[in-house]
Amino acid sequence: MPDFVRIFDILGTIAERNDAITRQQEFALQALTSGFGQGAFSITVPANVNTPDPKQIVAKAFQENTNDLYGYSDTELVAIAVAKSDAAKAETKVVHVDFARTRDDVVTDDPVKSGRHVFLPLSDSNESNVISFARYREQLMPTG
Amino acid sequence: MTSETLRELANPITNRYEIDEKNAIIALQSILTTRGPVPEENYRRFQIYLSRLPPYRSILVYSHAMKAIASRMEEGDPHRDALKTMGQAIAEHVSPDFAEKIEENPEAYEDQRMLLAENFNQIATFMGQFRDEATQRECKDA
């Protein structure tokens, strides 16, 4: 017998996330026909800045890599930028940011050694990225 | 070269989404048709594949999911008819080629964006309500 409570929870959680993404992705329209969510991008993190402002990083990423960013909401990108801050602490000057939509995509290699840093802003090993994105949205982009 | 091949070459990401759509539906069917306890892995797979889809693509999976879930519920289940109706309503208002149209035409997406968001908002509200009611019912039965 399926657990309908569990199924409703999955459907509701993702619907909530989809609602947020759909409302927030105006920026992506310019790149609709080109990149479509594929590829990674690199940004330069000032070596003397340990915790760069996530919003500045996102702005810079848009400026330089607009075509690679379609399909991701600014909520997700802020979450990416938060993860970037951690990479900056490791004194990484140029950090390659790839996108992960599921835990299966996560690469845990050292970003400096591997030249690739795929992340999920997870707070614990049992949480899905959907839930984490919602949490970042609450923390960083209050809408109330 | 067929038009299908051209399409595949033009947009491998679209192909990935189509695979994710199918996998989400397969994962749900697997949950709904398992006899006895459903392995945790099945729920996880359903969640992963559904979450990988862009919202405008997942809406049709929601329609399918609601109808499939309703069909597996018992006659007296209070959520059965509501799910069936919601699934049918989505199917009636969202054409099967909706995703392709959106991907080919940014303006079409912009026209539909807020409506889509509103639909997801309502779905999220209903699913939260159903989840809470089903939880309460389970507690009562136990």
Interface residues (C-beta under 8 A of the other chain):
Chain A: M1 P2 D3 F4 V5 R6 I7 F8 D9 I10 L11 G12 T13 I14 A15 E16 R17 N18 D19 I21 T22 R23 Q25 L29 Q30 L32 T33 F36 G37 Q38 G71 R101 T102 R103 D104 S128 N129 V130
Chain B: N11 P12 I13 T14 L28 I31 L32 T34 G36 V38 Y43 F46 Q47 I48 L50 S51 R52 P54 P55 Y56 S58 Y62 A65 I69 R72 M73 H79 E103 E104 P106 Y109 E110 R113 M114 L116 A117 E118 F120 N121 I123 A124 F126 M127 G128 F130 R131 A134 T135 E138
